[in-house]
Amino acid sequence: MRQEPEEILNQFKERLLSYIRVKVELFKLDAYERIAKIIAILSHSLILMLLSLFLILFLFFTLAFFLGELFNRTYIGFFIVACIYLLLFIIAYRMKKRIQTGIMNMIIGAIQEKEEEDNDETHDLSGNEQPTATNDTTATTDRR
């Protein structure tokens, strides 16, 4: 039962096309996963920033009323707090590049950390030996 060269070529073509379709689908799924990770990290960061904003806002309101009572003029307390905000704004504006780089590094680090966890889980499922807790802790401290 010898196959014709044309039949072998058709089978090869079908397998190649199937392989390409699977690779494209895998690429899409990987892209979706990365986008989902980025959105999750950004959402979590946004929640933390909003909570921090409210915390700082109320602390500054407290400071404004305290200073207002201290100087017997409420508007003086709010003026001093406004000056503090202006100073913080100028500092943040001048450190724009550092802040942007820090945020980018944080996001990239979180994505890479998640990928390393996923790779560790993949290795565990494939039957390879999982590193011990001591080795894992050492690897974490070496990275930082």
Secondary structure, 3 states (H helix, E strand, C coil): CCCCHHHHHHHHHHHHHHHHHHHHHHHHHHHHHHHHHHHHHHHHHHHHHHHHHHHHHHHHHHHHHHHHHHCCCHHHHHHHHHHHHHHHHHHHHHCHHHHHHHHHHHHHHHHHHHHHHHHHHHHHHCCCCCCCHHHHHHHHHHHC
